[in-house]
Amino acid sequence: MRPLPPTLRENRRYILVRIEAGELTQKEMYRAAADSVRDLFGDVGASKIHPAVIWSEGEYAIVRCSRGHELEMTAALACITKAGGNPAVFRTVKTSGTVLGAKKGVSLKKRYLHED
């Protein structure tokens, strides 16, 4: 089976998030994000948003969602108070159309923090 051409694929957005919590696995981050989306927008909203945590390193993670639903996803991330049984805060740093663009936000953030 051949993959879909780029013109027929669903467009996505990538949200860089800074997580203020203890050590979290990527699975715990996903569960917290998916539960928050489901609580705010229901199952139908969650099926339109398609939340997924696709990358995490240290206190940063990249969350994927459908294009046009970035604001709903950032609202759901802002409502998270617990992840993995511990208090947690998810802060949105940057929204991008590519994973590489979102990861550049991490390197810029680290560079500015080290210069001060």
DSSP file (Angstrom, degrees, kcal/mol; ACC not computed):
  #  RESIDUE AA STRUCTURE BP1 BP2  ACC     N-H-->O    O-->H-N    N-H-->O    O-->H-N    TCO  KAPPA ALPHA  PHI   PSI    X-CA   Y-CA   Z-CA
    1    1 A M              0   0    0      0, 0.0     0, 0.0     0, 0.0     0, 0.0   0.000 360.0 360.0 360.0 130.0    0.0    0.0    0.0
    2    2 A R        -     0   0    0      1,-0.1     2,-0.0     3,-0.0     0, 0.0  -0.541 360.0-109.9 -84.0 147.0    1.4    3.4   -1.0
    3    3 A P        -     0   0    0      0, 0.0    -1,-0.1     0, 0.0     0, 0.0  -0.361  41.2 -94.8 -70.8 156.8    1.5    6.3    1.4
    4    4 A L        -     0   0    0      1,-0.1     5,-0.1     2,-0.1     0, 0.0  -0.416  41.8-108.8 -68.2 143.8   -0.7    9.3    0.7
    5    5 A P    >>  -     0   0    0      0, 0.0     3,-1.8     0, 0.0     4,-0.7  -0.370  34.6-104.5 -68.2 157.6    0.8   12.2   -1.2
    6    6 A P  G >4 S+     0   0    0      0, 0.0     3,-0.6     0, 0.0    -2,-0.1   0.791 118.2  61.6 -56.3 -30.6    1.4   15.3    0.8
    7    7 A T  G 34 S+     0   0    0      1,-0.2    -3,-0.0     3,-0.0     0, 0.0   0.737 107.9  43.5 -70.1 -20.6   -1.6   17.1   -0.6
    8    8 A L  G <4 S+     0   0    0     -3,-1.8    -1,-0.2     2,-0.1     2,-0.1   0.499  93.0 102.0-101.0  -6.0   -4.0   14.5    0.8
    9    9 A R  S << S-     0   0    0     -4,-0.7     2,-0.3    -3,-0.6     0, 0.0  -0.412  81.4-101.6 -78.5 154.8   -2.4   14.2    4.2
   10   10 A E        -     0   0    0     -2,-0.1     2,-0.2     1,-0.1    -1,-0.1  -0.576  36.8-124.1 -73.6 134.2   -3.8   15.8    7.3
   11   11 A N        -     0   0    0     -2,-0.3    56,-2.1    56,-0.1     2,-0.3  -0.590  32.2-167.2 -80.6 142.6   -2.0   19.0    8.3
   12   12 A R  E     -A   66   0A   0     54,-0.3     2,-0.3    -2,-0.2    54,-0.2  -0.860  14.8-145.8-129.1 160.9   -0.7   19.1   11.9
   13   13 A R  E     -A   65   0A   0     52,-2.8    52,-2.3    -2,-0.3     2,-0.5  -0.946  11.9-144.2-125.5 150.3    0.8   21.6   14.3
   14   14 A Y  E     -AB  64  96A   0     82,-3.2    82,-2.8    -2,-0.3     2,-0.5  -0.964   9.6-159.9-121.1 125.9    3.5   21.0   16.9
   15   15 A I  E     -AB  63  95A   0     48,-3.2    48,-2.7    -2,-0.5     2,-0.5  -0.919  10.1-144.5-112.1 121.1    3.4   22.7   20.3
   16   16 A L  E     -AB  62  94A   0     78,-3.3    77,-3.2    -2,-0.5    78,-1.2  -0.730  24.3-170.2 -83.5 127.4    6.5   23.0   22.4
   17   17 A V  E     -AB  61  92A   0     44,-3.1    44,-2.1    -2,-0.5     2,-0.5  -0.956  19.5-148.3-124.9 136.6    5.7   22.7   26.0
   18   18 A R  E     -AB  60  91A   0     73,-3.2    73,-2.9    -2,-0.4     2,-0.6  -0.923  21.0-151.3-101.5 126.7    7.8   23.3   29.1
   19   19 A I  E     - B   0  90A   0     40,-3.6     2,-0.9    -2,-0.5    71,-0.2  -0.867  10.5-162.6-107.6 122.8    6.8   20.9   31.9
   20   20 A E  E     + B   0  89A   0     69,-3.0    69,-1.1    -2,-0.6     2,-0.3  -0.815  55.7  88.7-103.4  92.1    7.2   21.9   35.6
   21   21 A A  S    S-     0   0    0     -2,-0.9    67,-0.1    67,-0.2     3,-0.1  -0.918  79.8 -76.7-162.7-178.5    6.9   18.6   37.4
   22   22 A G  S    S-     0   0    0     65,-0.4     2,-0.3    -2,-0.3    -1,-0.2   0.079  83.0 -41.5 -73.7-163.2    9.1   15.7   38.5
   23   23 A E        -     0   0    0     61,-0.0     2,-0.4     1,-0.0    -1,-0.2  -0.516  68.3-176.8 -67.3 123.3   10.3   13.1   36.2
   24   24 A L        -     0   0    0     -2,-0.3     2,-0.2    34,-0.2    34,-0.1  -0.958  20.0-134.1-122.7 141.0    7.6   12.1   33.8
   25   25 A T     >  -     0   0    0     -2,-0.4     4,-2.0     1,-0.1     5,-0.2  -0.496  30.0-110.7 -83.3 164.0    7.6    9.5   31.1
   26   26 A Q  H  > S+     0   0    0      1,-0.2     4,-2.3     2,-0.2     5,-0.1   0.843 119.5  56.1 -63.3 -33.0    6.3   10.2   27.6
   27   27 A K  H  > S+     0   0    0      2,-0.2     4,-2.5     1,-0.2    -1,-0.2   0.893 106.2  49.1 -66.5 -40.8    3.3    7.9   28.3
   28   28 A E  H  > S+     0   0    0      2,-0.2     4,-2.1     1,-0.2    56,-0.3   0.879 110.7  51.0 -66.4 -37.7    2.4    9.9   31.5
   29   29 A M  H  X S+     0   0    0     -4,-2.0     4,-2.4     2,-0.2    -2,-0.2   0.924 110.9  48.7 -63.4 -44.0    2.6   13.1   29.5
   30   30 A Y  H  X S+     0   0    0     -4,-2.3     4,-3.2     1,-0.2     5,-0.3   0.927 110.7  50.0 -62.2 -45.3    0.3   11.7   26.8
   31   31 A R  H  X S+     0   0    0     -4,-2.5     4,-2.5     1,-0.2     5,-0.2   0.906 111.5  48.6 -61.8 -41.3   -2.2   10.4   29.3
   32   32 A A  H  X S+     0   0    0     -4,-2.1     4,-1.9     2,-0.2    -1,-0.2   0.925 115.5  44.2 -63.4 -44.4   -2.4   13.8   31.1
   33   33 A A  H  X S+     0   0    0     -4,-2.4     4,-2.4     2,-0.2    -2,-0.2   0.928 115.6  46.8 -67.1 -45.7   -2.8   15.7   27.7
   34   34 A A  H  X S+     0   0    0     -4,-3.2     4,-2.5     1,-0.2    -2,-0.2   0.895 112.8  49.5 -65.0 -40.5   -5.4   13.2   26.3
   35   35 A D  H  X S+     0   0    0     -4,-2.5     4,-2.5    -5,-0.3    -1,-0.2   0.898 111.1  49.9 -64.9 -39.7   -7.4   13.2   29.6
   36   36 A S  H  X S+     0   0    0     -4,-1.9     4,-2.2    -5,-0.2     5,-0.2   0.914 111.8  47.5 -65.4 -43.2   -7.4   17.0   29.7
   37   37 A V  H  X S+     0   0    0     -4,-2.4     4,-2.9     1,-0.2     5,-0.4   0.928 113.8  48.1 -62.2 -44.9   -8.6   17.3   26.0
   38   38 A R  H  X S+     0   0    0     -4,-2.5     4,-1.7     1,-0.2    -2,-0.2   0.883 111.2  50.5 -64.6 -39.2  -11.3   14.7   26.7
   39   39 A D  H  < S+     0   0    0     -4,-2.5    -1,-0.2    -5,-0.2    -2,-0.2   0.892 118.7  37.2 -66.2 -39.5  -12.4   16.4   29.8
   40   40 A L  H  < S+     0   0    0     -4,-2.2    -2,-0.2    -5,-0.2    -1,-0.2   0.897 134.6  17.7 -80.1 -40.9  -12.7   19.8   28.1
   41   41 A F  H  X S-     0   0    0     -4,-2.9     4,-1.2     1,-0.2    -3,-0.2   0.443  97.6-130.1-117.3  -2.1  -14.0   18.9   24.7
   42   42 A G  H  X  -     0   0    0     -4,-1.7     4,-2.1    -5,-0.4    -1,-0.2  -0.119  45.7 -57.0  78.3-179.4  -15.4   15.4   25.0
   43   43 A D  H  > S+     0   0    0      2,-0.2     4,-1.9     1,-0.2    -1,-0.2   0.864 135.8  53.0 -68.0 -36.8  -14.7   12.4   22.8
   44   44 A V  H  > S+     0   0    0      2,-0.2     4,-1.2     1,-0.2    -1,-0.2   0.926 111.1  46.5 -65.9 -43.8  -15.8   14.1   19.6
   45   45 A G  H  X S+     0   0    0     -4,-1.2     4,-2.2     1,-0.2     3,-0.3   0.893 111.0  52.5 -63.6 -40.4  -13.5   17.1   20.3
   46   46 A A  H  X S+     0   0    0     -4,-2.1     4,-2.3     1,-0.2    -1,-0.2   0.864 106.0  54.0 -64.6 -35.1  -10.6   14.8   21.1
   47   47 A S  H  < S+     0   0    0     -4,-1.9    -1,-0.2     1,-0.2    -2,-0.2   0.794 112.0  44.9 -70.8 -25.9  -11.1   12.9   17.8
   48   48 A K  H  < S+     0   0    0     -4,-1.2    -2,-0.2    -3,-0.3    -1,-0.2   0.834 115.7  46.1 -81.9 -34.5  -10.9   16.2   15.9
   49   49 A I  H  < S-     0   0    0     -4,-2.2    17,-2.3    -5,-0.1    -2,-0.2   0.853  84.8-159.6 -78.1 -35.5   -7.8   17.5   17.9
   50   50 A H     <  -     0   0    0     -4,-2.3    -3,-0.1    15,-0.2     2,-0.1   0.961  14.1-157.8  54.0  61.8   -5.8   14.2   17.7
   51   51 A P        +     0   0    0      0, 0.0     2,-0.3     0, 0.0    14,-0.2  -0.429  21.4 161.6 -71.9 143.9   -3.5   14.9   20.6
   52   52 A A  E     -C   64   0A   0     12,-1.4    12,-3.9    -2,-0.1     2,-0.7  -0.942  37.0-137.0-159.0 138.5   -0.1   13.1   20.8
   53   53 A V  E     +C   63   0A   0     -2,-0.3    10,-0.2    10,-0.3     3,-0.1  -0.892  29.1 170.5 -95.1 116.0    3.2   13.6   22.6
   54   54 A I  E     +     0   0A   0      8,-2.2     2,-0.3    -2,-0.7     9,-0.1   0.610  59.4  18.6-106.2 -13.8    5.8   12.9   20.0
   55   55 A W  E     +C   62   0A   0      7,-1.1     7,-2.7   -29,-0.1     2,-0.3  -0.979  56.4 174.5-156.3 141.3    9.0   14.0   21.7
   56   56 A S  E     +C   61   0A   0     -2,-0.3     2,-0.3     5,-0.3     5,-0.2  -0.980   4.3 167.1-150.1 141.2   10.2   14.7   25.2
   57   57 A E  E >   -C   60   0A   0      3,-2.7     3,-2.0    -2,-0.3     2,-0.3  -0.875  64.7 -43.3-154.7 116.7   13.6   15.5   26.6
   58   58 A G  T 3  S-     0   0    0     -2,-0.3   -34,-0.2     1,-0.3    -1,-0.0  -0.443 125.4 -15.4  63.9-124.7   14.2   16.8   30.1
   59   59 A E  T 3  S+     0   0    0     -2,-0.3   -40,-3.6    -3,-0.1     2,-0.3   0.346 123.0  83.0 -95.4   6.6   11.6   19.4   30.9
   60   60 A Y  E <   +AC  18  57A   0     -3,-2.0    -3,-2.7   -42,-0.2     2,-0.3  -0.841  49.3 171.9-112.5 149.4   10.5   20.0   27.3
   61   61 A A  E     -AC  17  56A   0    -44,-2.1   -44,-3.1    -2,-0.3     2,-0.5  -0.980  25.6-134.2-147.2 155.8    8.0   18.0   25.2
   62   62 A I  E     -AC  16  55A   0     -7,-2.7    -8,-2.2    -2,-0.3    -7,-1.1  -0.972  19.1-163.0-115.3 125.2    6.4   18.5   21.8
   63   63 A V  E     -AC  15  53A   0    -48,-2.7   -48,-3.2    -2,-0.5     2,-0.3  -0.907   7.9-148.2-108.9 131.9    2.7   17.8   21.5
   64   64 A R  E     +AC  14  52A   0    -12,-3.9   -12,-1.4    -2,-0.4     2,-0.3  -0.774  24.0 160.9-100.6 143.9    1.1   17.2   18.1
   65   65 A C  E     -A   13   0A   0    -52,-2.3   -52,-2.8    -2,-0.3   -15,-0.2  -0.943  43.4 -80.8-149.2 171.3   -2.5   18.3   17.2
   66   66 A S  E >   -A   12   0A   0    -17,-2.3     3,-1.7    -2,-0.3   -54,-0.3  -0.449  54.6 -97.2 -74.0 147.8   -4.6   18.9   14.0
   67   67 A R  T 3  S+     0   0    0    -56,-2.1    -1,-0.1     1,-0.2   -56,-0.1  -0.423 111.2  31.5 -65.7 138.7   -4.2   22.2   12.3
   68   68 A G  T 3  S+     0   0    0     -2,-0.1    -1,-0.2    -3,-0.1     4,-0.1   0.272 106.7  75.4  95.5  -9.6   -6.9   24.6   13.3
   69   69 A H    <>  +     0   0    0     -3,-1.7     4,-2.0   -20,-0.1     5,-0.1   0.068  55.6 111.0-119.4  22.9   -7.2   23.2   16.8
   70   70 A E  H  > S+     0   0    0      1,-0.2     4,-2.7     2,-0.2     5,-0.2   0.897  77.8  51.6 -65.6 -40.3   -4.0   24.7   18.3
   71   71 A L  H  > S+     0   0    0      1,-0.2     4,-2.1     2,-0.2    -1,-0.2   0.898 109.9  49.0 -66.0 -39.3   -5.9   27.0   20.7
   72   72 A E  H  > S+     0   0    0      2,-0.2     4,-2.3     1,-0.2    -1,-0.2   0.907 112.4  49.2 -64.3 -40.0   -8.0   24.2   22.0
   73   73 A M  H  X S+     0   0    0     -4,-2.0     4,-2.4     2,-0.2    -2,-0.2   0.914 111.1  48.2 -66.9 -42.7   -4.9   22.1   22.6
   74   74 A T  H  X S+     0   0    0     -4,-2.7     4,-2.0     2,-0.2    -1,-0.2   0.873 111.3  51.7 -66.1 -35.2   -3.1   24.9   24.4
   75   75 A A  H  X S+     0   0    0     -4,-2.1     4,-1.0    -5,-0.2    -2,-0.2   0.918 110.5  48.0 -64.5 -42.9   -6.1   25.5   26.5
   76   76 A A  H  < S+     0   0    0     -4,-2.3     3,-0.4     1,-0.2     4,-0.3   0.892 111.3  50.3 -65.4 -39.2   -6.2   21.8   27.4
   77   77 A L  H >< S+     0   0    0     -4,-2.4     3,-1.1     1,-0.2    13,-0.6   0.868 107.1  54.8 -66.2 -35.8   -2.5   21.8   28.2
   78   78 A A  H 3< S+     0   0    0     -4,-2.0    -1,-0.2     1,-0.2    -2,-0.2   0.743 102.7  58.4 -69.1 -22.1   -3.0   24.8   30.5
   79   79 A C  T 3< S+     0   0    0     -4,-1.0     2,-0.3    -3,-0.4    -1,-0.2   0.525  77.9 112.2 -85.4  -5.8   -5.7   23.0   32.5
   80   80 A I    <   +     0   0    0     -3,-1.1    10,-0.5    -4,-0.3     3,-0.1  -0.534  28.1 160.3 -72.9 127.5   -3.4   20.1   33.5
   81   81 A T        +     0   0    0     -2,-0.3     7,-2.3     1,-0.3     2,-0.4   0.541  63.6  38.7-118.5 -17.3   -2.7   20.1   37.2
   82   82 A K  E     +D   87   0B   0      5,-0.3     2,-0.3   -50,-0.1    -1,-0.3  -0.997  53.9 172.9-138.1 140.3   -1.5   16.5   37.7
   83   83 A A  E >  S-D   86   0B   0      3,-2.6     3,-1.3    -2,-0.4   -54,-0.1  -0.948  76.7  -3.1-146.0 125.8    0.6   14.1   35.6
   84   84 A G  T 3  S-     0   0    0     -2,-0.3   -55,-0.1   -56,-0.3   -56,-0.1   0.775 128.3 -59.6  65.9  26.6    1.7   10.7   36.7
   85   85 A G  T 3  S+     0   0    0      1,-0.3    -1,-0.3     3,-0.0     3,-0.0   0.454 119.0  99.2  83.0  -0.1    0.2   11.2   40.2
   86   86 A N  E <  S-D   83   0B   0     -3,-1.3    -3,-2.6   -64,-0.0    -1,-0.3  -0.843  85.6 -91.2-116.8 154.2    2.3   14.3   40.9
   87   87 A P  E     +D   82   0B   0      0, 0.0   -65,-0.4     0, 0.0     2,-0.3  -0.403  54.4 175.4 -61.2 139.4    1.5   18.0   40.6
   88   88 A A        -     0   0    0     -7,-2.3     2,-0.4   -67,-0.1   -67,-0.2  -0.994  25.1-158.8-148.9 150.7    2.4   19.3   37.1
   89   89 A V  E     -B   20   0A   0    -69,-1.1   -69,-3.0    -2,-0.3     2,-0.6  -0.997   8.4-158.0-131.5 127.0    2.2   22.5   35.1
   90   90 A F  E     -B   19   0A   0    -13,-0.6     2,-0.5   -10,-0.5   -71,-0.2  -0.929  12.2-169.8-106.0 117.4    2.4   22.5   31.3
   91   91 A R  E     -B   18   0A   0    -73,-2.9   -73,-3.2    -2,-0.6     2,-0.4  -0.930  19.8-130.2-112.1 127.2    3.4   25.8   29.8
   92   92 A T  E     +B   17   0A   0     -2,-0.5   -75,-0.2   -75,-0.2     3,-0.1  -0.591  29.4 171.1 -76.3 129.3    3.2   26.5   26.1
   93   93 A V  E     -     0   0A   0    -77,-3.2     2,-0.3     1,-0.4   -76,-0.2   0.803  61.1  -8.2-103.2 -45.3    6.4   27.9   24.7
   94   94 A K  E     -B   16   0A   0    -78,-1.2   -78,-3.3     2,-0.0     2,-0.4  -0.996  49.6-145.9-157.4 147.1    6.0   27.9   20.9
   95   95 A T  E     +B   15   0A   0     -2,-0.3     2,-0.3   -80,-0.2   -80,-0.2  -0.971  29.5 169.6-117.3 136.5    3.6   26.6   18.2
   96   96 A S  E     -B   14   0A   0    -82,-2.8   -82,-3.2    -2,-0.4    -2,-0.0  -0.923  43.3-130.2-142.8 163.4    5.1   25.5   14.9
   97   97 A G  S    S+     0   0    0     -2,-0.3     2,-0.3   -84,-0.2   -85,-0.2   0.541  94.5  42.9 -90.4  -9.8    4.2   23.7   11.6
   98   98 A T  S  > S-     0   0    0    -84,-0.2     4,-1.6     1,-0.1   -84,-0.1  -0.945  77.2-126.4-134.8 156.4    7.2   21.4   11.8
   99   99 A V  H  > S+     0   0    0     -2,-0.3     4,-2.5     2,-0.2     5,-0.2   0.899 112.5  55.0 -65.6 -40.8    8.9   19.4   14.5
  100  100 A L  H  > S+     0   0    0      1,-0.2     4,-1.6     2,-0.2    -1,-0.2   0.901 106.4  50.8 -60.8 -42.0   12.2   21.1   13.6
  101  101 A G  H  > S+     0   0    0      1,-0.2     4,-0.7     2,-0.2    -1,-0.2   0.882 111.0  48.5 -63.4 -38.1   10.7   24.5   14.1
  102  102 A A  H >X S+     0   0    0     -4,-1.6     3,-0.8     1,-0.2     4,-0.6   0.897 109.0  52.9 -68.7 -39.5    9.4   23.5   17.5
  103  103 A K  H >X S+     0   0    0     -4,-2.5     4,-1.5     1,-0.2     3,-0.7   0.798  98.6  64.6 -67.7 -27.3   12.8   22.1   18.6
  104  104 A K  H 3X S+     0   0    0     -4,-1.6     4,-2.4     1,-0.2    -1,-0.2   0.826  93.6  62.4 -63.3 -29.4   14.5   25.4   17.6
  105  105 A G  H <X S+     0   0    0     -3,-0.8     4,-1.9    -4,-0.7    -1,-0.2   0.837 101.3  51.6 -62.9 -32.7   12.5   26.9   20.4
  106  106 A V  H <X S+     0   0    0     -3,-0.7     4,-2.4    -4,-0.6    -2,-0.2   0.929 110.8  46.3 -68.9 -46.0   14.3   24.7   22.9
  107  107 A S  H  X S+     0   0    0     -4,-1.5     4,-2.1     1,-0.2    -2,-0.2   0.883 113.9  48.3 -67.8 -37.4   17.7   25.6   21.7
  108  108 A L  H  X S+     0   0    0     -4,-2.4     4,-2.3     2,-0.2    -1,-0.2   0.912 111.6  50.3 -66.5 -41.4   16.9   29.3   21.6
  109  109 A K  H  X S+     0   0    0     -4,-1.9     4,-1.8    -5,-0.2    -2,-0.2   0.918 112.0  46.8 -62.4 -44.1   15.5   29.1   25.1
  110  110 A K  H  X S+     0   0    0     -4,-2.4     4,-1.9     1,-0.2    -1,-0.2   0.894 110.5  53.1 -65.7 -39.7   18.6   27.3   26.5
  111  111 A R  H  X S+     0   0    0     -4,-2.1     4,-1.3     1,-0.2    -2,-0.2   0.925 110.7  46.2 -63.3 -43.8   20.9   29.8   24.8
  112  112 A Y  H  X S+     0   0    0     -4,-2.3     4,-1.0     1,-0.2    -1,-0.2   0.845 110.9  53.1 -68.7 -32.9   19.1   32.8   26.4
  113  113 A L  H  < S+     0   0    0     -4,-1.8    -1,-0.2    -5,-0.2    -2,-0.2   0.854 109.7  48.1 -69.2 -33.9   19.1   31.2   29.8
  114  114 A H  H  < S+     0   0    0     -4,-1.9    -1,-0.2     1,-0.2    -2,-0.2   0.736 104.7  59.3 -80.5 -22.4   22.8   30.5   29.7
  115  115 A E  H  <        0   0    0     -4,-1.3    -1,-0.2     1,-0.2    -2,-0.2   0.804 360.0 360.0 -75.7 -27.9   23.8   34.1   28.6
  116  116 A D     <        0   0    0     -4,-1.0    -1,-0.2    -3,-0.1    -2,-0.1   0.485 360.0 360.0 -69.6 360.0   22.2   35.7   31.7
